[in-house]
Amino acid sequence: MSYVNAWKSGTAVLVALGMTTGTVAPVVMSAPVLAQATFPDVPSSYWASGFIQGLVSRGIIAGFPDGSFRPEEPVTRAQFAAIIRKAFNKTPIRNPVQFTDIPAGFWAADAIQAAYTTGFLAGYPGNTFRPSENIPRAQVLVSLANGLSYTANGSVDSILAVYSDAANVPDYARPSIAAATQKQIVVNYPDVKALNPNQTATRAEVAAFVYQALVSAGQAPAINSPYVVGAVPQGVKIPAGTTIPVRYERADKILLSKEEPNPTPVTLKVAQNVVTAQGEVLIPAGTDVVGQLQIVQSGAQFVASEFVLPNGTRLPVSANSEVITKTETVTKGANVGRIIAGTVVGAGAAAGIAGVTGDRTIKAEEVLPGAAIGALAGYFLGRDKVDLIAINPNTDLTLTLASDLEIRR
Protein backbone atom coordinates (compact mmCIF):
# COMPACT_ATOMS: atom_id res chain seq x y z
CA MET A 1 0.00 0.00 0.00
CA SER A 2 1.22 3.48 -0.80
CA TYR A 3 1.85 5.84 2.07
CA VAL A 4 3.30 9.29 2.42
CA ASN A 5 5.85 10.90 4.65
CA ALA A 6 6.63 14.23 3.06
CA TRP A 7 8.29 17.32 4.40
CA LYS A 8 10.27 20.35 3.29
CA SER A 9 14.02 19.78 3.35
CA GLY A 10 15.01 23.20 2.05
CA THR A 11 15.84 21.86 -1.37
CA ALA A 12 13.41 19.02 -1.96
CA VAL A 13 10.22 17.34 -0.94
CA LEU A 14 11.12 13.81 0.12
CA VAL A 15 8.37 11.31 -0.51
CA ALA A 16 8.24 7.79 0.85
CA LEU A 17 5.95 5.86 -1.46
CA GLY A 18 5.10 2.53 -2.95
CA MET A 19 5.96 1.73 -6.52
CA THR A 20 3.32 0.31 -8.76
CA THR A 21 4.47 -1.93 -11.56
CA GLY A 22 4.87 -0.20 -13.58
CA THR A 23 44.25 18.48 -13.62
CA VAL A 24 43.23 17.69 -10.20
CA ALA A 25 43.64 14.39 -8.47
CA PRO A 26 42.08 11.45 -10.29
CA VAL A 27 38.31 11.26 -9.97
CA VAL A 28 38.49 7.55 -9.20
CA MET A 29 40.26 6.75 -5.98
CA SER A 30 41.47 3.36 -4.82
CA ALA A 31 41.17 4.40 -1.18
CA PRO A 32 37.57 3.76 -0.03
CA VAL A 33 37.76 6.53 2.56
CA LEU A 34 36.66 9.01 -0.12
CA ALA A 35 33.76 6.89 -1.32
CA GLN A 36 31.33 8.20 1.27
CA ALA A 37 27.62 7.66 0.84
CA THR A 38 26.71 11.33 0.61
CA PHE A 39 28.33 14.59 -0.42
CA PRO A 40 27.44 18.10 0.79
CA ASP A 41 27.23 19.31 -2.81
CA VAL A 42 25.02 16.43 -3.98
CA PRO A 43 21.77 16.68 -2.00
CA SER A 44 19.10 14.02 -2.47
CA SER A 45 17.16 16.49 -4.64
CA TYR A 46 20.03 16.84 -7.13
CA TRP A 47 19.00 15.45 -10.51
CA ALA A 48 21.96 13.01 -10.74
CA SER A 49 22.06 12.00 -7.08
CA GLY A 50 20.90 8.43 -7.68
CA PHE A 51 23.38 7.85 -10.49
CA ILE A 52 26.27 9.27 -8.48
CA GLN A 53 25.46 7.25 -5.38
CA GLY A 54 25.08 4.14 -7.51
CA LEU A 55 28.63 4.47 -8.81
CA VAL A 56 30.05 5.49 -5.43
CA SER A 57 28.58 2.40 -3.78
CA ARG A 58 30.33 0.26 -6.39
CA GLY A 59 33.69 2.00 -5.91
CA ILE A 60 33.66 3.26 -9.50
CA ILE A 61 33.80 6.95 -8.71
CA ALA A 62 34.53 8.90 -5.57
CA GLY A 63 34.83 12.36 -4.13
CA PHE A 64 37.68 14.71 -3.33
CA PRO A 65 39.78 14.96 -0.17
CA ASP A 66 37.61 17.82 1.12
CA GLY A 67 34.56 15.55 1.07
CA SER A 68 32.94 17.18 -1.95
CA PHE A 69 31.95 15.58 -5.22
CA ARG A 70 31.97 18.67 -7.48
CA PRO A 71 29.26 17.43 -9.84
CA GLU A 72 29.48 20.37 -12.24
CA GLU A 73 33.24 20.09 -12.85
CA PRO A 74 34.37 18.94 -16.30
CA VAL A 75 35.88 15.51 -16.90
CA THR A 76 39.12 15.00 -18.82
CA ARG A 77 39.81 12.10 -21.14
CA ALA A 78 42.28 10.66 -18.64
CA GLN A 79 39.75 10.87 -15.82
CA PHE A 80 37.11 9.24 -17.98
CA ALA A 81 39.50 6.41 -18.82
CA ALA A 82 39.99 5.83 -15.09
CA ILE A 83 36.23 5.59 -14.58
CA ILE A 84 35.86 3.18 -17.49
CA ARG A 85 38.56 0.91 -16.09
CA LYS A 86 36.70 0.73 -12.76
CA ALA A 87 33.25 0.24 -14.27
CA PHE A 88 33.81 -2.42 -16.91
CA ASN A 89 35.80 -5.63 -16.87
CA LYS A 90 36.22 -6.27 -20.57
CA THR A 91 38.57 -8.56 -22.48
CA PRO A 92 41.06 -6.65 -24.69
CA ILE A 93 40.19 -6.63 -28.36
CA ARG A 94 43.37 -4.92 -29.66
CA ASN A 95 47.02 -4.52 -28.78
CA PRO A 96 48.31 -1.67 -26.60
CA VAL A 97 49.74 1.45 -28.18
CA GLN A 98 52.28 3.92 -26.80
CA PHE A 99 50.73 7.37 -27.01
CA THR A 100 53.33 10.09 -27.44
CA ASP A 101 51.69 12.42 -24.88
CA ILE A 102 51.42 9.83 -22.08
CA PRO A 103 54.77 9.97 -20.27
CA ALA A 104 56.16 7.15 -18.19
CA GLY A 105 54.66 7.21 -14.73
CA PHE A 106 51.58 9.21 -15.77
CA TRP A 107 48.89 8.55 -13.14
CA ALA A 108 46.31 7.27 -15.65
CA ALA A 109 48.64 5.45 -18.04
CA ASP A 110 47.34 1.99 -17.14
CA ALA A 111 43.70 3.12 -17.26
CA ILE A 112 44.21 4.73 -20.67
CA GLN A 113 45.76 1.54 -22.03
CA ALA A 114 42.89 -0.50 -20.60
CA ALA A 115 40.28 1.82 -22.14
CA TYR A 116 42.11 1.66 -25.48
CA THR A 117 42.67 -2.09 -25.65
CA THR A 118 39.05 -2.86 -24.70
CA GLY A 119 37.66 -0.55 -27.40
CA PHE A 120 36.19 2.16 -25.19
CA LEU A 121 38.58 4.94 -26.23
CA ALA A 122 40.87 5.68 -29.16
CA GLY A 123 43.60 8.21 -29.84
CA TYR A 124 44.02 11.11 -32.22
CA PRO A 125 46.17 11.50 -35.36
CA GLY A 126 49.85 11.63 -34.56
CA ASN A 127 49.50 8.84 -32.02
CA THR A 128 48.33 11.21 -29.28
CA PHE A 129 45.67 10.72 -26.63
CA ARG A 130 45.21 14.26 -25.24
CA PRO A 131 44.70 13.14 -21.64
CA SER A 132 44.06 16.62 -20.23
CA GLU A 133 41.46 17.54 -22.83
CA ASN A 134 37.92 17.84 -21.50
CA ILE A 135 35.70 15.16 -22.95
CA PRO A 136 32.46 16.18 -24.73
CA ARG A 137 29.17 14.45 -24.06
CA ALA A 138 29.17 12.95 -27.56
CA GLN A 139 32.56 11.28 -26.97
CA VAL A 140 31.37 9.77 -23.70
CA LEU A 141 28.34 8.22 -25.37
CA VAL A 142 30.35 6.99 -28.36
CA SER A 143 32.86 5.45 -25.98
CA LEU A 144 30.23 3.56 -24.02
CA ALA A 145 28.38 2.32 -27.10
CA ASN A 146 31.59 1.22 -28.82
CA GLY A 147 33.12 -0.39 -25.74
CA LEU A 148 29.93 -2.38 -25.14
CA SER A 149 29.64 -3.29 -28.84
CA TYR A 150 26.22 -1.69 -29.24
CA THR A 151 24.85 -0.96 -32.70
CA ALA A 152 21.70 0.87 -33.70
CA ASN A 153 18.71 -1.15 -34.78
CA GLY A 154 16.98 0.84 -37.51
CA SER A 155 17.42 4.24 -39.11
CA VAL A 156 20.01 6.34 -37.28
CA ASP A 157 18.33 9.56 -38.35
CA SER A 158 14.95 8.35 -37.10
CA ILE A 159 16.39 7.35 -33.74
CA LEU A 160 18.17 10.68 -33.30
CA ALA A 161 15.02 12.61 -34.22
CA VAL A 162 14.06 12.39 -30.54
CA TYR A 163 16.58 15.18 -29.90
CA SER A 164 15.73 18.80 -30.68
CA ASP A 165 19.40 19.41 -31.54
CA ALA A 166 20.05 16.21 -33.51
CA ALA A 167 21.63 18.28 -36.30
CA ASN A 168 24.49 19.14 -33.93
CA VAL A 169 25.58 15.52 -33.49
CA PRO A 170 28.93 15.04 -35.27
CA ASP A 171 28.78 12.65 -38.21
CA TYR A 172 31.28 10.23 -36.65
CA ALA A 173 29.14 9.98 -33.52
CA ARG A 174 25.68 9.51 -35.01
CA PRO A 175 25.56 5.69 -35.27
CA SER A 176 27.01 5.17 -31.79
CA ILE A 177 24.79 7.79 -30.14
CA ALA A 178 21.78 6.24 -31.84
CA ALA A 179 22.79 2.90 -30.33
CA ALA A 180 23.31 4.50 -26.91
CA THR A 181 19.86 6.07 -27.20
CA GLN A 182 18.21 2.74 -27.89
CA LYS A 183 20.03 1.24 -24.92
CA GLN A 184 18.75 4.07 -22.69
CA ILE A 185 22.25 5.24 -21.81
CA VAL A 186 21.50 8.89 -22.63
CA VAL A 187 20.48 11.16 -19.75
CA ASN A 188 19.66 14.79 -20.56
CA TYR A 189 19.16 17.40 -17.85
CA PRO A 190 17.29 19.71 -17.63
CA ASP A 191 15.64 19.20 -21.03
CA VAL A 192 15.36 15.53 -21.90
CA LYS A 193 15.11 16.43 -25.61
CA ALA A 194 18.32 18.48 -25.70
CA LEU A 195 21.39 16.29 -26.20
CA ASN A 196 24.02 19.07 -26.25
CA PRO A 197 26.47 16.63 -27.86
CA ASN A 198 29.40 19.05 -28.15
CA GLN A 199 29.14 20.37 -24.62
CA THR A 200 31.85 19.32 -22.15
CA ALA A 201 30.60 16.50 -19.96
CA THR A 202 30.40 17.18 -16.24
CA ARG A 203 31.16 14.69 -13.49
CA ALA A 204 27.44 14.33 -12.83
CA GLU A 205 26.66 13.70 -16.50
CA VAL A 206 29.43 11.13 -16.83
CA ALA A 207 28.14 9.40 -13.72
CA ALA A 208 24.65 9.26 -15.22
CA PHE A 209 25.88 7.90 -18.56
CA VAL A 210 28.13 5.27 -17.00
CA TYR A 211 25.45 4.16 -14.55
CA GLN A 212 22.94 3.77 -17.38
CA ALA A 213 25.52 1.79 -19.35
CA LEU A 214 25.76 -0.58 -16.38
CA VAL A 215 21.97 -0.83 -16.36
CA SER A 216 21.97 -1.67 -20.07
CA ALA A 217 24.50 -4.42 -19.41
CA GLY A 218 22.41 -5.87 -16.59
CA GLN A 219 24.95 -4.87 -13.94
CA ALA A 220 22.88 -2.30 -12.05
CA PRO A 221 19.19 -1.74 -11.24
CA ALA A 222 17.35 0.92 -13.21
CA ILE A 223 16.74 4.30 -11.62
CA ASN A 224 13.47 6.08 -12.26
CA SER A 225 14.43 9.46 -13.69
CA PRO A 226 12.53 11.81 -16.02
CA TYR A 227 15.82 12.59 -17.75
CA VAL A 228 16.62 9.13 -19.12
CA VAL A 229 15.86 9.21 -22.84
CA GLY A 230 13.46 6.47 -23.92
CA ALA A 231 12.95 4.96 -20.48
CA VAL A 232 10.18 2.37 -20.39
CA PRO A 233 7.17 3.90 -18.63
CA GLN A 234 6.57 2.73 -15.08
CA GLY A 235 3.69 3.78 -12.89
CA VAL A 236 4.65 5.70 -9.76
CA LYS A 237 2.02 7.04 -7.40
CA ILE A 238 2.51 10.08 -5.20
CA PRO A 239 -0.18 9.59 -2.55
CA ALA A 240 -2.97 11.97 -1.66
CA GLY A 241 -2.00 14.26 1.19
CA THR A 242 1.50 14.96 -0.11
CA THR A 243 2.35 18.67 0.14
CA ILE A 244 4.16 20.39 -2.71
CA PRO A 245 5.65 23.89 -2.21
CA VAL A 246 5.18 26.31 -5.09
CA ARG A 247 6.51 29.70 -6.14
CA TYR A 248 5.26 32.56 -8.30
CA GLU A 249 7.74 34.28 -10.58
CA ARG A 250 5.66 37.28 -11.57
CA ALA A 251 5.24 39.05 -8.22
CA ASP A 252 5.75 38.79 -4.48
CA LYS A 253 2.11 39.43 -3.64
CA ILE A 254 -1.32 38.93 -5.15
CA LEU A 255 -4.34 41.07 -4.21
CA LEU A 256 -7.86 39.85 -4.91
CA SER A 257 -11.26 41.31 -4.23
CA LYS A 258 -13.95 39.18 -2.65
CA GLU A 259 -16.01 40.32 -5.63
CA GLU A 260 -13.72 38.82 -8.26
CA PRO A 261 -16.25 37.78 -10.92
CA ASN A 262 -14.63 34.58 -12.16
CA PRO A 263 -11.90 32.10 -11.22
CA THR A 264 -8.61 33.74 -12.14
CA PRO A 265 -6.14 31.63 -14.16
CA VAL A 266 -2.63 31.55 -12.69
CA THR A 267 0.47 29.47 -13.45
CA LEU A 268 2.84 28.72 -10.57
CA LYS A 269 6.08 26.72 -10.41
CA VAL A 270 6.99 23.73 -8.27
CA ALA A 271 9.51 25.22 -5.83
CA GLN A 272 11.42 22.07 -4.86
CA ASN A 273 12.12 18.71 -6.45
CA VAL A 274 9.71 16.01 -5.31
CA VAL A 275 11.92 12.98 -4.73
CA THR A 276 11.78 9.49 -3.30
CA ALA A 277 13.85 8.41 -0.33
CA GLN A 278 16.33 7.02 -2.87
CA GLY A 279 16.77 10.46 -4.46
CA GLU A 280 14.75 9.70 -7.59
CA VAL A 281 13.18 12.90 -8.94
CA LEU A 282 9.47 12.46 -9.58
CA ILE A 283 8.46 16.08 -10.14
CA PRO A 284 11.36 18.45 -10.92
CA ALA A 285 11.56 21.93 -9.47
CA GLY A 286 10.43 24.43 -12.11
CA THR A 287 7.52 22.29 -13.25
CA ASP A 288 4.60 24.51 -14.27
CA VAL A 289 1.50 24.29 -12.08
CA VAL A 290 -1.52 25.29 -14.11
CA GLY A 291 -4.60 26.29 -12.14
CA GLN A 292 -6.79 29.13 -10.92
CA LEU A 293 -7.44 31.30 -7.92
CA GLN A 294 -11.01 31.02 -6.69
CA ILE A 295 -12.96 33.10 -4.20
CA VAL A 296 -14.34 30.69 -1.62
CA GLN A 297 -16.05 31.31 1.69
CA SER A 298 -14.34 34.41 3.09
CA GLY A 299 -11.06 34.03 1.28
CA ALA A 300 -9.24 32.73 -1.79
CA GLN A 301 -7.85 29.34 -2.73
CA PHE A 302 -5.60 28.11 -5.52
CA VAL A 303 -6.83 24.98 -7.29
CA ALA A 304 -4.34 23.15 -9.53
CA SER A 305 -5.46 21.24 -12.59
CA GLU A 306 -2.26 20.22 -14.33
CA PHE A 307 1.49 19.84 -13.92
CA VAL A 308 3.63 20.49 -17.02
CA LEU A 309 7.09 18.95 -16.51
CA PRO A 310 10.22 20.54 -18.04
CA ASN A 311 10.30 17.78 -20.68
CA GLY A 312 6.76 18.71 -21.80
CA THR A 313 4.94 15.85 -20.06
CA ARG A 314 1.50 16.95 -18.86
CA LEU A 315 0.03 15.41 -15.71
CA PRO A 316 -3.57 16.04 -14.67
CA VAL A 317 -3.63 16.76 -10.95
CA SER A 318 -6.17 17.37 -8.24
CA ALA A 319 -4.59 19.62 -5.61
CA ASN A 320 -5.35 22.84 -3.81
CA SER A 321 -3.95 25.29 -1.30
CA GLU A 322 -5.44 26.25 2.03
CA VAL A 323 -8.01 29.05 1.98
CA ILE A 324 -6.22 32.40 2.43
CA THR A 325 -8.21 34.91 4.48
CA LYS A 326 -5.59 37.57 5.23
CA THR A 327 -6.70 41.02 4.08
CA GLU A 328 -5.17 44.37 3.24
CA THR A 329 -7.24 47.55 3.45
CA VAL A 330 -7.00 50.23 0.77
CA THR A 331 -8.35 53.61 1.83
CA LYS A 332 -9.33 56.75 0.00
CA GLY A 333 -6.29 58.84 -0.94
CA ALA A 334 -3.85 55.92 -0.70
CA ASN A 335 -0.82 55.89 -3.00
CA VAL A 336 -1.56 53.30 -5.67
CA GLY A 337 2.09 52.99 -6.67
CA ARG A 338 3.00 51.86 -3.17
CA ILE A 339 0.07 49.47 -2.97
CA ILE A 340 0.90 47.57 -6.10
CA ALA A 341 4.70 47.66 -5.93
CA GLY A 342 5.84 44.05 -6.49
CA THR A 343 2.20 43.04 -6.68
CA VAL A 344 -0.28 41.75 -9.24
CA VAL A 345 -3.98 42.25 -8.72
CA GLY A 346 -7.12 40.54 -9.85
CA ALA A 347 -9.56 42.45 -12.06
CA GLY A 348 -11.87 42.97 -9.08
CA ALA A 349 -9.05 44.17 -6.86
CA ALA A 350 -7.89 46.57 -9.58
CA ALA A 351 -11.42 47.97 -9.87
CA GLY A 352 -11.65 48.30 -6.09
CA ILE A 353 -8.35 50.16 -5.84
CA ALA A 354 -9.32 52.48 -8.70
CA GLY A 355 -12.81 53.08 -7.31
CA VAL A 356 -11.67 53.95 -3.79
CA THR A 357 -8.55 55.97 -4.63
CA GLY A 358 -9.76 57.52 -7.88
CA ASP A 359 -6.48 56.51 -9.49
CA ARG A 360 -7.04 54.55 -12.69
CA THR A 361 -3.40 54.25 -13.76
CA ILE A 362 -2.97 50.56 -12.95
CA LYS A 363 -1.16 49.00 -15.89
CA ALA A 364 -2.46 45.98 -17.76
CA GLU A 365 0.66 43.93 -16.93
CA GLU A 366 -0.12 44.43 -13.22
CA VAL A 367 -3.53 42.79 -13.58
CA LEU A 368 -4.20 39.05 -13.64
CA PRO A 369 -6.33 37.69 -16.48
CA GLY A 370 -10.05 38.01 -15.83
CA ALA A 371 -12.98 40.27 -16.39
CA ALA A 372 -12.45 43.84 -17.62
CA ILE A 373 -11.75 46.34 -14.87
CA GLY A 374 -14.24 48.83 -16.31
CA ALA A 375 -17.11 46.41 -15.81
CA LEU A 376 -16.49 46.43 -12.05
CA ALA A 377 -15.37 50.01 -11.39
CA GLY A 378 -18.88 51.31 -10.69
CA TYR A 379 -19.35 48.78 -7.92
CA PHE A 380 -16.68 50.46 -5.78
CA LEU A 381 -17.34 54.13 -6.56
CA GLY A 382 -18.07 56.22 -3.51
CA ARG A 383 -16.51 53.86 -1.02
CA ASP A 384 -13.95 55.10 1.50
CA LYS A 385 -12.12 51.80 1.70
CA VAL A 386 -11.98 48.27 0.35
CA ASP A 387 -10.65 45.11 1.99
CA LEU A 388 -8.63 42.94 -0.38
CA ILE A 389 -7.42 39.37 0.10
CA ALA A 390 -3.62 39.51 0.35
CA ILE A 391 -1.73 36.43 -0.81
CA ASN A 392 1.99 35.72 -0.51
CA PRO A 393 2.12 33.12 -3.29
CA ASN A 394 5.51 31.75 -2.26
CA THR A 395 4.28 30.74 1.20
CA ASP A 396 0.48 30.72 1.15
CA LEU A 397 -0.21 28.54 -1.87
CA THR A 398 1.55 25.30 -0.91
CA LEU A 399 -0.42 22.52 -2.56
CA THR A 400 -1.87 19.40 -0.99
CA LEU A 401 -2.74 16.54 -3.31
CA ALA A 402 -6.43 15.73 -3.05
CA SER A 403 -5.96 12.37 -4.75
CA ASP A 404 -3.10 10.07 -5.74
CA LEU A 405 -0.96 11.44 -8.57
CA GLU A 406 0.20 8.72 -10.96
CA ILE A 407 3.32 9.43 -12.99
CA ARG A 408 4.08 7.41 -16.09
CA ARG A 409 7.87 7.19 -16.47
C-alpha positions in Angstrom: 0.0 0.0 0.0 1.2 3.5 -0.8 1.8 5.8 2.1 3.3 9.3 2.4 5.8 10.9 4.6 6.6 14.2 3.1 8.3 17.3 4.4 10.3 20.4 3.3 14.0 19.8 3.3 15.0 23.2 2.0 15.8 21.9 -1.4 13.4 19.0 -2.0 10.2 17.3 -0.9 11.1 13.8 0.1 8.4 11.3 -0.5 8.2 7.8 0.8 6.0 5.9 -1.5 5.1 2.5 -2.9 6.0 1.7 -6.5 3.3 0.3 -8.8 4.5 -1.9 -11.6 4.9 -0.2 -13.6 44.3 18.5 -13.6 43.2 17.7 -10.2 43.6 14.4 -8.5 42.1 11.4 -10.3 38.3 11.3 -10.0 38.5 7.6 -9.2 40.3 6.8 -6.0 41.5 3.4 -4.8 41.2 4.4 -1.2 37.6 3.8 0.0 37.8 6.5 2.6 36.7 9.0 -0.1 33.8 6.9 -1.3 31.3 8.2 1.3 27.6 7.7 0.8 26.7 11.3 0.6 28.3 14.6 -0.4 27.4 18.1 0.8 27.2 19.3 -2.8 25.0 16.4 -4.0 21.8 16.7 -2.0 19.1 14.0 -2.5 17.2 16.5 -4.6 20.0 16.8 -7.1 19.0 15.4 -10.5 22.0 13.0 -10.7 22.1 12.0 -7.1 20.9 8.4 -7.7 23.4 7.8 -10.5 26.3 9.3 -8.5 25.5 7.2 -5.4 25.1 4.1 -7.5 28.6 4.5 -8.8 30.0 5.5 -5.4 28.6 2.4 -3.8 30.3 0.3 -6.4 33.7 2.0 -5.9 33.7 3.3 -9.5 33.8 7.0 -8.7 34.5 8.9 -5.6 34.8 12.4 -4.1 37.7 14.7 -3.3 39.8 15.0 -0.2 37.6 17.8 1.1 34.6 15.6 1.1 32.9 17.2 -1.9 31.9 15.6 -5.2 32.0 18.7 -7.5 29.3 17.4 -9.8 29.5 20.4 -12.2 33.2 20.1 -12.8 34.4 18.9 -16.3 35.9 15.5 -16.9 39.1 15.0 -18.8 39.8 12.1 -21.1 42.3 10.7 -18.6 39.8 10.9 -15.8 37.1 9.2 -18.0 39.5 6.4 -18.8 40.0 5.8 -15.1 36.2 5.6 -14.6 35.9 3.2 -17.5 38.6 0.9 -16.1 36.7 0.7 -12.8 33.3 0.2 -14.3 33.8 -2.4 -16.9 35.8 -5.6 -16.9 36.2 -6.3 -20.6 38.6 -8.6 -22.5 41.1 -6.6 -24.7 40.2 -6.6 -28.4 43.4 -4.9 -29.7 47.0 -4.5 -28.8 48.3 -1.7 -26.6 49.7 1.5 -28.2 52.3 3.9 -26.8 50.7 7.4 -27.0 53.3 10.1 -27.4 51.7 12.4 -24.9 51.4 9.8 -22.1 54.8 10.0 -20.3 56.2 7.1 -18.2 54.7 7.2 -14.7 51.6 9.2 -15.8 48.9 8.5 -13.1 46.3 7.3 -15.6 48.6 5.5 -18.0 47.3 2.0 -17.1 43.7 3.1 -17.3 44.2 4.7 -20.7 45.8 1.5 -22.0 42.9 -0.5 -20.6 40.3 1.8 -22.1 42.1 1.7 -25.5 42.7 -2.1 -25.7 39.1 -2.9 -24.7 37.7 -0.6 -27.4 36.2 2.2 -25.2 38.6 4.9 -26.2 40.9 5.7 -29.2 43.6 8.2 -29.8 44.0 11.1 -32.2 46.2 11.5 -35.4 49.9 11.6 -34.6 49.5 8.8 -32.0 48.3 11.2 -29.3 45.7 10.7 -26.6 45.2 14.3 -25.2 44.7 13.1 -21.6 44.1 16.6 -20.2 41.5 17.5 -22.8 37.9 17.8 -21.5 35.7 15.2 -23.0 32.5 16.2 -24.7 29.2 14.4 -24.1 29.2 12.9 -27.6 32.6 11.3 -27.0 31.4 9.8 -23.7 28.3 8.2 -25.4 30.3 7.0 -28.4 32.9 5.4 -26.0 30.2 3.6 -24.0 28.4 2.3 -27.1 31.6 1.2 -28.8 33.1 -0.4 -25.7 29.9 -2.4 -25.1 29.6 -3.3 -28.8 26.2 -1.7 -29.2 24.8 -1.0 -32.7 21.7 0.9 -33.7 18.7 -1.2 -34.8 17.0 0.8 -37.5 17.4 4.2 -39.1 20.0 6.3 -37.3 18.3 9.6 -38.4 15.0 8.4 -37.1 16.4 7.4 -33.7 18.2 10.7 -33.3 15.0 12.6 -34.2 14.1 12.4 -30.5 16.6 15.2 -29.9 15.7 18.8 -30.7 19.4 19.4 -31.5 20.1 16.2 -33.5 21.6 18.3 -36.3 24.5 19.1 -33.9 25.6 15.5 -33.5 28.9 15.0 -35.3 28.8 12.6 -38.2 31.3 10.2 -36.7 29.1 10.0 -33.5 25.7 9.5 -35.0 25.6 5.7 -35.3 27.0 5.2 -31.8 24.8 7.8 -30.1 21.8 6.2 -31.8 22.8 2.9 -30.3 23.3 4.5 -26.9 19.9 6.1 -27.2 18.2 2.7 -27.9 20.0 1.2 -24.9 18.7 4.1 -22.7 22.2 5.2 -21.8 21.5 8.9 -22.6 20.5 11.2 -19.8 19.7 14.8 -20.6 19.2 17.4 -17.9 17.3 19.7 -17.6 15.6 19.2 -21.0 15.4 15.5 -21.9 15.1 16.4 -25.6 18.3 18.5 -25.7 21.4 16.3 -26.2 24.0 19.1 -26.3 26.5 16.6 -27.9 29.4 19.0 -28.2 29.1 20.4 -24.6 31.8 19.3 -22.1 30.6 16.5 -20.0 30.4 17.2 -16.2 31.2 14.7 -13.5 27.4 14.3 -12.8 26.7 13.7 -16.5 29.4 11.1 -16.8 28.1 9.4 -13.7 24.7 9.3 -15.2 25.9 7.9 -18.6 28.1 5.3 -17.0 25.5 4.2 -14.6 22.9 3.8 -17.4 25.5 1.8 -19.3 25.8 -0.6 -16.4 22.0 -0.8 -16.4 22.0 -1.7 -20.1 24.5 -4.4 -19.4 22.4 -5.9 -16.6 25.0 -4.9 -13.9 22.9 -2.3 -12.0 19.2 -1.7 -11.2 17.4 0.9 -13.2 16.7 4.3 -11.6 13.5 6.1 -12.3 14.4 9.5 -13.7 12.5 11.8 -16.0 15.8 12.6 -17.7 16.6 9.1 -19.1 15.9 9.2 -22.8 13.5 6.5 -23.9 13.0 5.0 -20.5 10.2 2.4 -20.4 7.2 3.9 -18.6 6.6 2.7 -15.1 3.7 3.8 -12.9 4.6 5.7 -9.8 2.0 7.0 -7.4 2.5 10.1 -5.2 -0.2 9.6 -2.6 -3.0 12.0 -1.7 -2.0 14.3 1.2 1.5 15.0 -0.1 2.3 18.7 0.1 4.2 20.4 -2.7 5.7 23.9 -2.2 5.2 26.3 -5.1 6.5 29.7 -6.1 5.3 32.6 -8.3 7.7 34.3 -10.6 5.7 37.3 -11.6 5.2 39.1 -8.2 5.8 38.8 -4.5 2.1 39.4 -3.6 -1.3 38.9 -5.1 -4.3 41.1 -4.2 -7.9 39.9 -4.9 -11.3 41.3 -4.2 -14.0 39.2 -2.7 -16.0 40.3 -5.6 -13.7 38.8 -8.3 -16.2 37.8 -10.9 -14.6 34.6 -12.2 -11.9 32.1 -11.2 -8.6 33.7 -12.1 -6.1 31.6 -14.2 -2.6 31.5 -12.7 0.5 29.5 -13.5 2.8 28.7 -10.6 6.1 26.7 -10.4 7.0 23.7 -8.3 9.5 25.2 -5.8 11.4 22.1 -4.9 12.1 18.7 -6.4 9.7 16.0 -5.3 11.9 13.0 -4.7 11.8 9.5 -3.3 13.8 8.4 -0.3 16.3 7.0 -2.9 16.8 10.5 -4.5 14.7 9.7 -7.6 13.2 12.9 -8.9 9.5 12.5 -9.6 8.5 16.1 -10.1 11.4 18.5 -10.9 11.6 21.9 -9.5 10.4 24.4 -12.1 7.5 22.3 -13.3 4.6 24.5 -14.3 1.5 24.3 -12.1 -1.5 25.3 -14.1 -4.6 26.3 -12.1 -6.8 29.1 -10.9 -7.4 31.3 -7.9 -11.0 31.0 -6.7 -13.0 33.1 -4.2 -14.3 30.7 -1.6 -16.0 31.3 1.7 -14.3 34.4 3.1 -11.1 34.0 1.3 -9.2 32.7 -1.8 -7.9 29.3 -2.7 -5.6 28.1 -5.5 -6.8 25.0 -7.3 -4.3 23.2 -9.5 -5.5 21.2 -12.6 -2.3 20.2 -14.3 1.5 19.8 -13.9 3.6 20.5 -17.0 7.1 19.0 -16.5 10.2 20.5 -18.0 10.3 17.8 -20.7 6.8 18.7 -21.8 4.9 15.8 -20.1 1.5 17.0 -18.9 0.0 15.4 -15.7 -3.6 16.0 -14.7 -3.6 16.8 -10.9 -6.2 17.4 -8.2 -4.6 19.6 -5.6 -5.3 22.8 -3.8 -4.0 25.3 -1.3 -5.4 26.3 2.0 -8.0 29.1 2.0 -6.2 32.4 2.4 -8.2 34.9 4.5 -5.6 37.6 5.2 -6.7 41.0 4.1 -5.2 44.4 3.2 -7.2 47.6 3.5 -7.0 50.2 0.8 -8.4 53.6 1.8 -9.3 56.8 0.0 -6.3 58.8 -0.9 -3.9 55.9 -0.7 -0.8 55.9 -3.0 -1.6 53.3 -5.7 2.1 53.0 -6.7 3.0 51.9 -3.2 0.1 49.5 -3.0 0.9 47.6 -6.1 4.7 47.7 -5.9 5.8 44.0 -6.5 2.2 43.0 -6.7 -0.3 41.7 -9.2 -4.0 42.2 -8.7 -7.1 40.5 -9.9 -9.6 42.5 -12.1 -11.9 43.0 -9.1 -9.1 44.2 -6.9 -7.9 46.6 -9.6 -11.4 48.0 -9.9 -11.6 48.3 -6.1 -8.3 50.2 -5.8 -9.3 52.5 -8.7 -12.8 53.1 -7.3 -11.7 53.9 -3.8 -8.6 56.0 -4.6 -9.8 57.5 -7.9 -6.5 56.5 -9.5 -7.0 54.5 -12.7 -3.4 54.3 -13.8 -3.0 50.6 -12.9 -1.2 49.0 -15.9 -2.5 46.0 -17.8 0.7 43.9 -16.9 -0.1 44.4 -13.2 -3.5 42.8 -13.6 -4.2 39.1 -13.6 -6.3 37.7 -16.5 -10.0 38.0 -15.8 -13.0 40.3 -16.4 -12.4 43.8 -17.6 -11.8 46.3 -14.9 -14.2 48.8 -16.3 -17.1 46.4 -15.8 -16.5 46.4 -12.1 -15.4 50.0 -11.4 -18.9 51.3 -10.7 -19.4 48.8 -7.9 -16.7 50.5 -5.8 -17.3 54.1 -6.6 -18.1 56.2 -3.5 -16.5 53.9 -1.0 -13.9 55.1 1.5 -12.1 51.8 1.7 -12.0 48.3 0.3 -10.7 45.1 2.0 -8.6 42.9 -0.4 -7.4 39.4 0.1 -3.6 39.5 0.3 -1.7 36.4 -0.8 2.0 35.7 -0.5 2.1 33.1 -3.3 5.5 31.7 -2.3 4.3 30.7 1.2 0.5 30.7 1.1 -0.2 28.5 -1.9 1.6 25.3 -0.9 -0.4 22.5 -2.6 -1.9 19.4 -1.0 -2.7 16.5 -3.3 -6.4 15.7 -3.1 -6.0 12.4 -4.7 -3.1 10.1 -5.7 -1.0 11.4 -8.6 0.2 8.7 -11.0 3.3 9.4 -13.0 4.1 7.4 -16.1 7.9 7.2 -16.5 
